[in-house]
């Protein structure tokens, strides 16, 4: 759907805030009123017309223009707000204060105002040719050895052993749990296998099976944590009658060419060379990403950016909301996360202020570099970026371009590309310096 035509004027306010005065043309308002009337036709009875078939003017006359207009505004204000922000060419931060005012008479435009925080402005210092620490992406022997050991672990086989179980061994057991002498739901299991030292069971359970042999019967006593998921068990002491049926140890393959052959290589040296190459490639990407961030932070350190506390608070709330959105896709609710983290929402927002302030400063500096260098993405760069993004959107670059134009989002996309080019400029002009080695005490 194309963005509605909105005209705006912007007034700068103190503390990195602005007031946007917006006007929705009368024709747009009337179009939305008719849409709302057609929608209302499905939920009211109009004599002489089948359900949902009453013309908009009839519905408006029957219900009253004010009621239909109110419904139209409720349905449309979100889109009008977004269009006003785009038209005003501002980068909002935090929640807006929206003042709708009185609803217009027929044939009159609708006006509303928005007061909101915006990205702060930066006064640049030196930002080109800065000396920036850069790490070495080479893979160390220790890193290669660790990856080889992980491969051995994945290739290991569990073998039954006739000895006492120790940390790292696996115990196959039957168990029955009781609470105050009575069995409880979920407290019984047969042929369950656990790894001693894994920490996957209630604290204290695995430790009490250390030294057990096949055929042993043990009583394991544990106290469930206060925040345990099952409310009837939380904070309570329970006993488990455990019968150990088997003790298994993981037998790792020998560190030889046979291990390499299982992984698709002829020799162990070939396997190690491949691992080294993959680690170096991954480290190279990580080091380059760190270098780009360090180049930007060096420019931020030389710039002057005033970031009001209210803006930092607003951005920290935005970061928290983004995190909650991400967690929801993993099936984790806000309440669950707060319980797991052991922190309150206010504490999390307060802790996020440092990152929020730095993020705002970075954005301000990139915007200032874009302006100072007159950076504007070319048509070729825009098309190349769209070609890269199109597969993720399951469409073609041409259709994605039309979609962005229709939604009035192309300018935002161009701004993102300009920021990326600004960061490229900072990175390419930066002088890599040896990264200081970490000292241990």
C-alpha positions as CSV (number, residue, x, y, z in Angstrom):
1,X,0.0,0.0,0.0
2,X,1.4,3.4,-1.0
3,X,2.2,5.8,1.9
4,X,-0.5,8.4,2.3
5,X,0.3,12.0,1.2
6,X,1.3,14.0,4.3
7,X,2.7,17.5,4.5
8,X,4.8,18.4,7.5
9,X,6.8,21.2,9.1
10,X,9.4,20.6,11.8
11,X,10.3,22.8,14.8
12,X,13.5,22.0,16.7
13,X,13.1,21.9,20.5
14,X,15.8,21.7,23.3
15,X,17.3,18.4,24.4
16,X,17.4,16.8,20.9
17,X,13.6,16.9,20.5
18,X,11.4,18.2,17.7
19,X,7.8,19.0,17.1
20,X,6.3,17.8,13.8
21,X,3.1,19.5,12.6
22,X,1.4,17.2,10.1
23,X,-1.5,17.7,7.8
24,X,-3.5,14.9,6.1
25,X,-5.3,16.2,2.9
26,X,-9.1,16.3,2.9
27,X,-9.2,13.8,0.0
28,X,-7.2,11.3,2.0
29,X,-9.4,11.7,5.0
30,X,-12.6,11.2,3.0
31,X,-11.1,8.1,1.3
32,X,-10.4,6.6,4.8
33,X,-13.9,7.6,6.0
34,X,-15.4,5.7,3.0
35,X,-13.2,2.7,3.8
36,X,-14.3,2.7,7.4
37,X,-18.0,3.0,6.4
38,X,-17.6,-0.1,4.1
39,X,-16.1,-2.0,6.9
40,X,-18.9,-0.9,9.3
41,X,-21.5,-2.1,6.8
42,X,-20.6,-5.7,7.7
43,X,-21.4,-5.2,11.4
44,X,-24.7,-3.2,11.2
45,X,-28.1,-3.9,9.7
46,X,-29.3,-1.4,7.1
47,X,-32.9,-1.9,6.0
48,X,-33.1,-2.6,2.3
49,X,-29.5,-3.9,1.9
50,X,-27.9,-7.3,2.4
51,X,-25.2,-7.6,5.1
52,X,-22.1,-5.7,4.1
53,X,-23.7,-4.3,0.9
54,X,-24.9,-0.9,2.1
55,X,-23.1,2.0,0.3
56,X,-20.7,4.1,2.3
57,X,-23.0,7.3,2.2
58,X,-25.9,5.3,3.6
59,X,-23.8,3.9,6.4
60,X,-22.4,7.3,7.2
61,X,-25.9,8.8,7.3
62,X,-27.2,6.0,9.5
63,X,-24.3,5.8,12.0
64,X,-23.3,9.5,11.9
65,X,-20.2,11.0,10.2
66,X,-18.5,11.7,13.5
67,X,-18.6,8.0,14.6
68,X,-17.3,6.8,11.2
69,X,-14.6,9.5,11.1
70,X,-13.5,8.4,14.6
71,X,-13.3,4.8,13.4
72,X,-11.3,5.9,10.3
73,X,-8.8,7.9,12.4
74,X,-8.3,5.0,14.8
75,X,-7.6,2.7,11.8
76,X,-5.3,5.2,9.9
77,X,-3.4,7.1,12.5
78,X,-0.5,4.6,12.7
79,X,0.1,4.9,8.9
80,X,-0.3,8.6,9.0
81,X,2.2,8.8,11.9
82,X,4.8,6.8,9.9
83,X,4.2,8.8,6.8
84,X,4.7,12.1,8.8
85,X,8.0,10.8,10.3
86,X,9.2,9.9,6.8
87,X,8.1,13.2,5.3
88,X,9.8,15.1,8.1
89,X,13.0,13.2,7.4
90,X,13.8,12.7,11.1
91,X,15.3,9.7,13.0
92,X,13.0,9.3,16.0
93,X,14.2,8.0,19.4
94,X,11.7,6.9,22.0
95,X,8.0,7.1,22.4
96,X,6.2,10.0,20.7
97,X,3.7,12.5,22.3
98,X,0.9,12.6,19.8
99,X,-1.7,15.4,19.8
100,X,-4.6,14.8,17.5
101,X,-6.7,17.8,18.2
102,X,-10.3,18.1,16.9
103,X,-11.6,16.0,14.1
104,X,-12.2,17.9,10.9
105,X,-15.5,18.8,9.2
106,X,-16.3,17.3,5.9
107,X,-14.0,18.5,3.1
108,X,-11.4,19.7,5.6
109,X,-7.9,18.3,6.2
110,X,-6.9,16.6,9.4
111,X,-4.0,18.0,11.5
112,X,-2.0,16.5,14.3
113,X,1.4,17.1,15.9
114,X,4.1,14.8,17.2
115,X,6.7,15.7,19.8
116,X,9.6,13.2,19.9
117,X,13.3,12.7,20.6
118,X,15.5,12.6,17.6
119,X,19.1,11.3,16.8
120,X,21.5,13.9,18.3
121,X,23.9,15.8,16.1
122,X,27.7,15.5,16.2
123,X,30.5,18.0,15.7
124,X,33.2,16.0,14.1
125,X,36.9,16.0,15.1
126,X,39.5,14.1,13.3
127,X,37.9,11.0,11.7
128,X,40.2,10.0,8.8
129,X,43.5,8.2,9.0
130,X,43.1,7.4,12.7
131,X,45.3,4.8,14.3
132,X,43.2,1.9,15.3
133,X,44.2,-1.4,17.0
134,X,43.7,-4.5,14.9
135,X,44.1,-8.1,16.0
136,X,45.9,-11.0,14.2
137,X,43.4,-13.5,12.6
138,X,46.0,-16.3,12.5
139,X,44.8,-19.6,14.1
140,X,46.9,-20.6,17.1
141,X,48.0,-24.2,17.6
142,X,45.9,-24.3,20.8
143,X,42.8,-23.3,18.8
144,X,43.5,-26.1,16.2
145,X,44.1,-28.6,19.0
146,X,40.9,-27.7,20.7
147,X,38.9,-28.1,17.5
148,X,40.5,-31.5,16.9
149,X,39.6,-32.5,20.5
150,X,36.0,-31.5,19.8
151,X,36.0,-33.7,16.7
152,X,37.3,-36.6,18.8
153,X,34.5,-35.9,21.4
154,X,31.9,-36.1,18.7
155,X,33.4,-39.3,17.3
156,X,33.6,-40.9,20.7
157,X,31.7,-44.1,21.6
158,X,30.1,-45.0,24.9
159,X,31.4,-48.3,26.3
160,X,30.1,-50.2,29.4
161,X,32.8,-50.4,32.1
162,X,33.1,-52.5,35.2
163,X,34.2,-49.8,37.7
164,X,33.0,-46.9,39.8
165,X,31.6,-43.9,38.0
166,X,33.6,-40.7,38.0
167,X,33.1,-37.2,36.5
168,X,32.6,-37.4,32.8
169,X,31.2,-41.0,32.9
170,X,27.6,-41.8,32.1
171,X,25.3,-43.6,34.4
172,X,22.2,-45.5,33.3
173,X,19.7,-45.7,36.1
174,X,16.1,-46.1,37.3
175,X,14.9,-43.7,39.9
176,X,11.8,-42.8,42.0
177,X,11.4,-39.5,43.7
178,X,9.3,-38.8,46.8
179,X,8.3,-35.6,48.6
180,X,7.5,-36.2,52.2
181,X,7.4,-39.9,51.5
182,X,4.9,-39.5,48.6
183,X,5.8,-39.9,44.9
184,X,5.3,-36.8,42.8
185,X,4.5,-36.2,39.2
186,X,7.6,-36.4,36.9
187,X,9.7,-37.9,39.7
188,X,10.0,-41.4,38.2
189,X,12.3,-42.6,35.3
190,X,13.6,-45.8,33.9
191,X,16.8,-46.5,31.9
192,X,17.7,-42.8,32.1
193,X,21.3,-41.9,31.2
194,X,23.0,-38.9,32.7
195,X,26.6,-37.6,32.4
196,X,28.2,-37.0,35.8
197,X,29.5,-33.4,36.0
198,X,27.2,-32.1,33.3
199,X,25.2,-30.0,35.7
200,X,22.0,-30.8,34.0
201,X,20.1,-32.2,37.0
202,X,19.1,-30.6,40.3
203,X,22.2,-29.4,42.1
204,X,23.7,-32.2,44.2
205,X,22.1,-35.1,42.3
206,X,25.0,-36.0,40.1
207,X,27.6,-35.6,42.8
208,X,25.9,-38.2,45.0
209,X,26.3,-40.8,42.2
210,X,30.0,-40.4,42.0
211,X,31.7,-43.7,42.9
212,X,28.6,-45.8,42.2
213,X,28.9,-49.1,40.3
214,X,26.4,-51.2,38.3
215,X,23.9,-52.8,40.7
216,X,24.3,-50.2,43.4
217,X,21.2,-48.7,45.1
218,X,21.5,-45.2,46.5
219,X,19.3,-42.7,48.1
220,X,19.9,-39.2,46.7
221,X,18.6,-36.3,48.7
222,X,18.3,-32.9,47.0
223,X,16.7,-29.5,47.6
224,X,15.0,-28.0,44.6
225,X,15.9,-24.3,43.9
226,X,13.4,-21.7,45.0
227,X,12.9,-20.7,41.3
228,X,12.4,-24.2,40.1
229,X,9.8,-24.5,37.3
230,X,7.5,-26.9,39.1
231,X,5.9,-24.8,41.8
232,X,5.1,-27.7,44.1
233,X,8.8,-28.7,44.2
234,X,10.4,-25.3,44.4
235,X,12.4,-24.9,47.6
236,X,11.4,-28.4,48.9
237,X,13.7,-31.3,49.8
238,X,13.1,-34.6,47.9
239,X,14.5,-38.1,48.1
240,X,15.3,-40.3,45.0
241,X,15.7,-44.0,45.3
242,X,18.2,-44.7,42.5
243,X,19.2,-48.1,41.1
244,X,22.4,-47.9,39.0
245,X,22.1,-50.3,36.0
246,X,25.3,-49.5,34.0
247,X,28.3,-47.3,34.1
248,X,29.5,-46.1,30.7
249,X,32.7,-44.3,29.7
250,X,33.3,-42.4,26.5
251,X,36.1,-44.0,24.5
252,X,37.7,-41.4,22.2
253,X,39.3,-42.4,18.9
254,X,43.1,-42.3,18.6
255,X,44.6,-39.1,17.4
256,X,45.8,-40.6,14.0
257,X,45.1,-40.7,10.3
258,X,42.0,-43.0,10.9
259,X,40.3,-40.1,12.7
260,X,41.1,-37.8,9.7
261,X,39.6,-40.4,7.3
262,X,36.3,-40.4,9.2
263,X,36.2,-36.6,8.6
264,X,36.9,-37.0,4.9
265,X,40.7,-36.4,4.8
266,X,43.6,-38.7,4.0
267,X,45.9,-37.7,6.9
268,X,45.8,-36.0,10.3
269,X,48.0,-33.2,8.9
270,X,45.4,-32.5,6.1
271,X,42.7,-32.4,8.7
272,X,44.6,-29.9,10.9
273,X,45.4,-27.7,7.9
274,X,41.7,-27.6,7.0
275,X,40.8,-26.7,10.5
276,X,43.5,-24.0,10.7
277,X,42.2,-22.5,7.4
278,X,38.6,-22.4,8.6
279,X,39.5,-20.9,12.0
280,X,41.7,-18.3,10.2
281,X,38.8,-17.4,7.9
282,X,36.4,-17.1,10.8
283,X,38.9,-15.1,12.8
284,X,39.5,-12.8,9.9
285,X,35.8,-11.9,9.7
286,X,35.7,-11.3,13.4
287,X,38.9,-9.2,13.4
288,X,37.6,-7.1,10.5
289,X,34.3,-6.5,12.2
290,X,36.1,-5.4,15.4
291,X,38.4,-3.2,13.4
292,X,35.4,-1.4,11.7
293,X,33.8,-0.9,15.1
294,X,37.0,0.4,16.5
295,X,37.5,2.8,13.6
296,X,34.0,4.3,14.3
297,X,34.6,4.4,18.0
298,X,37.9,6.3,17.4
299,X,36.0,8.9,15.4
300,X,33.3,9.1,18.2
301,X,36.1,9.7,20.7
302,X,37.3,12.7,18.7
303,X,33.8,14.1,18.1
304,X,31.5,16.2,20.3
305,X,28.1,14.7,20.8
306,X,25.6,15.9,23.4
307,X,23.2,13.1,24.3
308,X,20.5,14.2,26.8
309,X,19.7,11.7,29.6
310,X,16.1,11.5,28.4
311,X,17.3,10.3,25.0
312,X,19.6,7.7,26.6
313,X,16.7,6.4,28.7
314,X,14.5,6.2,25.6
315,X,17.0,4.3,23.5
316,X,17.7,1.9,26.4
317,X,14.0,1.1,26.5
318,X,14.1,0.6,22.8
319,X,17.0,-1.9,23.1
320,X,15.1,-3.7,25.9
321,X,12.0,-4.0,23.6
322,X,14.1,-5.3,20.8
323,X,15.6,-7.9,23.1
324,X,12.1,-9.0,24.2
325,X,11.0,-9.3,20.6
326,X,14.0,-11.5,19.8
327,X,13.4,-13.6,22.9
328,X,9.7,-14.1,21.9
329,X,10.8,-15.8,18.7
330,X,12.8,-18.3,20.9
331,X,9.7,-19.0,23.0
332,X,11.0,-17.0,26.0
333,X,8.5,-14.6,27.6
334,X,9.5,-11.4,29.4
335,X,8.5,-12.9,32.8
336,X,10.5,-16.0,32.1
337,X,13.6,-14.0,31.2
338,X,13.3,-11.8,34.3
339,X,13.1,-14.9,36.4
340,X,16.1,-16.5,34.8
341,X,18.2,-13.4,34.9
342,X,17.3,-12.5,38.5
343,X,16.9,-8.9,37.6
344,X,14.0,-6.4,37.3
345,X,13.0,-4.6,34.2
346,X,14.2,-1.2,35.6
347,X,17.6,-2.7,36.4
348,X,18.0,-4.0,32.9
349,X,17.1,-0.7,31.4
350,X,19.5,1.1,33.7
351,X,22.3,-1.3,32.9
352,X,21.6,-0.7,29.2
353,X,22.2,3.0,29.3
354,X,25.9,2.8,28.6
355,X,25.3,0.9,25.4
356,X,22.4,3.1,24.5
357,X,24.5,6.3,24.8
358,X,27.4,4.8,22.7
359,X,24.9,3.6,20.1
360,X,23.4,7.1,19.7
361,X,26.9,8.7,19.5
362,X,27.9,6.2,16.8
363,X,24.8,7.0,14.8
364,X,25.3,10.7,15.2
365,X,28.9,10.5,14.0
366,X,28.1,8.4,11.0
367,X,25.3,10.9,10.0
368,X,27.8,13.7,10.3
369,X,30.4,11.9,8.2
370,X,27.7,11.3,5.5
371,X,27.0,15.1,5.5
372,X,30.7,16.1,5.6
373,X,31.7,13.8,2.7
374,X,28.4,14.4,0.7
375,X,28.0,10.6,0.6
376,X,25.1,9.5,-1.6
377,X,24.7,5.9,-2.8
378,X,24.7,5.6,-6.6
379,X,21.9,3.8,-8.5
380,X,24.3,0.9,-9.1
381,X,25.0,0.6,-5.4
382,X,21.3,0.7,-4.5
383,X,20.5,-2.0,-7.0
384,X,23.5,-4.1,-5.8
385,X,22.2,-3.9,-2.2
386,X,18.7,-4.8,-3.3
387,X,20.0,-7.8,-5.2
388,X,21.7,-8.9,-1.9
389,X,18.6,-8.3,0.2
390,X,16.0,-9.7,-2.3
391,X,16.5,-13.4,-1.6
392,X,15.8,-12.9,2.2
393,X,12.6,-11.1,1.3
394,X,11.7,-14.0,-1.2
395,X,11.3,-11.6,-4.1
396,X,13.3,-9.9,-6.9
397,X,15.3,-6.7,-6.6
398,X,13.0,-5.0,-9.0
399,X,9.9,-5.9,-6.9
400,X,11.7,-5.0,-3.7
401,X,12.5,-1.6,-5.2
402,X,8.9,-1.0,-6.1
403,X,7.7,-2.2,-2.7
404,X,10.0,0.3,-1.0
405,X,8.9,3.2,-3.3
406,X,5.3,2.3,-2.7
407,X,5.8,2.3,1.1
408,X,7.9,5.5,1.0
409,X,10.8,3.6,2.5
410,X,13.4,4.0,-0.2
411,X,14.9,7.1,1.5
412,X,15.4,5.2,4.7
413,X,17.1,2.4,2.7
414,X,19.4,5.0,1.0
415,X,20.3,6.4,4.4
416,X,21.3,3.0,5.7
417,X,23.5,2.5,2.6
418,X,25.0,6.0,3.1
419,X,25.9,5.1,6.7
420,X,27.5,1.9,5.5
421,X,29.6,3.8,3.0
422,X,30.6,6.3,5.8
423,X,31.7,3.4,7.9
424,X,33.6,2.0,4.9
425,X,35.4,5.3,4.6
426,X,36.4,5.4,8.2
427,X,37.7,1.8,8.1
428,X,39.6,2.2,4.8
429,X,41.4,5.3,5.9
430,X,42.2,3.9,9.4
431,X,45.8,2.9,10.1
432,X,45.9,-0.6,11.7
433,X,48.1,-0.7,14.9
434,X,49.1,-3.8,16.8
435,X,46.5,-4.7,19.4
436,X,47.9,-4.5,23.0
437,X,48.4,-8.0,24.4
438,X,46.4,-8.9,27.5
439,X,48.4,-9.4,30.6
440,X,47.4,-12.0,33.2
441,X,48.0,-11.6,36.9
